[in-house]
Amino acid sequence: YERFAKAGPGLIWFEAVATVPEARASAHQLYLTPGNVDAFKRLTDRIREVSVKENGYAPLIVMQATNSGRYSKPHGYPEPLIAYNCPPLEDTPLPKERILSDSELRRYEAAFGPAAKLAQQAGFDGMDVKCCHRYLACELLSAYTRPGEYGGSYENRTRFLKNAYRAAQAEVKGDFFLTSRLNAYDGFPYPYGFGVKEG
């Protein structure tokens, strides 16, 4: 990150930071907690210090908050958290017990609130509610086949992302901003892809 800062960027978009430990993409993925927020703050301060010295200005620094969903490997091996079975991604269907319940999804969307609060405390200028690469929030956008309040209709399929935003907005203040990396198109045929035509 110091090398990035020296290069003169206007924006530094951090690598993915998990919102809960079980949704990390690896055992070594970053995870922001009250216990390590000061270490993150030292890093964002250092980025600004280096950039101001080298370039005369500080970049915007965005934390990418994520739930890795079906790509979760918190202990180094796959422990997928999925919204529904997706045949284009599963040679063998994942066990039904890997499908998250509505109550589990409510807990995971709420986790973006504490993540945003900590991100602001850590000195980030904003937070990305990550919704791409078929991670959990993104996968839910194509949950046409999922029953319940998170599947089927557009309103239901976007519920997780909107609620994650609401949870984050409730925990931050001032000019801290929220944004999202959002897939416009999955490339999988309906009903397993987002941004594709029915039929």
N, C-alpha and C positions, 0 to 999 in steps of 0.2 A: 504493500500500500504506500510506503514511502517512495518507491520508484514511480508508482502511478502519479503521486502528488508532484514529484519533481518534473514529470513530463508536461505539466501544464494543462490538465483537463479542467473543464468547467463543471464536470459532473463525475462523481465516483459512485457507481452502483455496486454495493457490497455483494459478496457471494451469499448464497442462501444461508439463512439463520433459522433454525427450527423453532417452532412455537411451542412444541411439547417434546419431551425426550424420546418418546416411542415413535415419533414421526420423522426422525432424522434419517437422511439418506445413507449415512454411514455412522460408525461408532465415533468418528472424528469430526462430524459436521458441527459447525458452530451452533451454540445454544446460549442465548442471553438469559441470565438469571439475576436476581438481586445480589447473589454472591459474587458475580463477575462483572457487574455493570461498571464498576470503577476501572477495570482493565480495558473495557471497550471505550470508556471515556478518555483514557490516556491515549488510545489509538486514534480516535477522531481528533483529539487536540493535536496530536503529533502530525497527522495528515495536514491539518490547517497550517500549523507552524512551518512545515517544510514547504508547502505550496506558497505561502506568503513570502517566505525568504527567497524562493527560487523564481517565482512568477509575479509576485506583487498582489496576489489575490488568493482567496480560499475557494475551493470548489464546493458545490452542493454535495452532500454525502447522504445517500439513500440506503437504508437497510432493507434487504430483501427477506421478508418474513414468509415462511413456508411450512406447509404440512405435506410431506413427500408422498402421502397416500400409498398407492400400490408399489411405489419404489422405496418404501421404508426398509432400512436395514440397520436398526439402532445397535445391534450386537454383531454386525458384520456379515449377516446372512439374511435372506429375504424374510420379512415379517409384514407382508402387505396389508394395508388398510384400504379397502376398496369401497366404492360407491355402488357397484353392481358388477356382475360378470360381463366381461367384454371379449367376445370370441376373437376379434382381430388381434388382441394382445395376449391371449391365453391359449397356448397349444393344448393344454389340458386345463379345464375349468378350475379356477381356484376354489377351495372349499367355501361353502356358504357361510361358515362362521367367520370368514374374513370380511364379509360385507358388514359395514358399520350400520348400527341402528340409528334411527332418528335422534334418539337421546345422545348417542355418542357424537353425532354430527353437531348437535347443539353445543356440546362441551368443546369440540374442536373449533367451532367458529368463535366461541367466546374467548378462546385462548389468544386471539389476535388483539384483544383489549390490553391485557397485561404486557404483551409483546410491544405494543405501541408505546405504552407508558415507559417501559424500560428503554426503548429505542430513543425516546426524547431525552430521558435522563442520561443516556450514554453519549449524547451530543450529535446524534443524527439530525439532519434537517427534515427528513421525511421517511416514510416507510412504504414499501411496495407490498401490497397484499397479493402474493404471487398466484397467478391464475393461468399457468401455461405448462407445456411439456407433459400433460396428462397427470400432473400432481393433483391432489384431492380436489381443490376448488375448481380446477379446469375439468377434471373428469365429471364432476357433477353437472356441468353445463350440457353434457350429452347423456344425462341419465334418463332418457326417454322410457326405458324399460323398468325403471325402479318404481316400486309402489310407494305410497305415503307422501309426506309433505315435501320431500326433496327430489321427487321424480315426476316425469310426465310432462306437465305444462311448463311453459317458459317461466312463469312466476315461481314454480317450485324448483326448477333447475337452477335458477339464479339466486335462490333463497340463501344458500350458504355464503356466497360472495357478498351479497348485500348485508347480511347480518354480521359478517366478519368486519366489513367497513364500519357498520354502526358501533360495534364493540370497540374498534380502534378509536373512532371519533370521540367516543364518550370518555376516553382516558387521556387525551392529549389537549393541549391548549396553545394559544398564541399562533405563530405562523408555521408550526409544524404541519407538514402536508402529507396526504395519502395519495398513492397512485397504484397502478397495477400493470404488470406485464400480462397481457391477455391474448390468448390465441384467437385469431379471427377465423381460423379454419383448421380442422383436425386432419382431414384427408381420409377418414374412415367413412364408409357408406352408412347412411341412415339405417337403423336407429342407433348406431354406435359412434357417430361423429358429430361434432359441433360445427355449425356454419355450413352444413351440407344440405342439399335439397332432399325433401322427402320423396320417396318413390323408388 
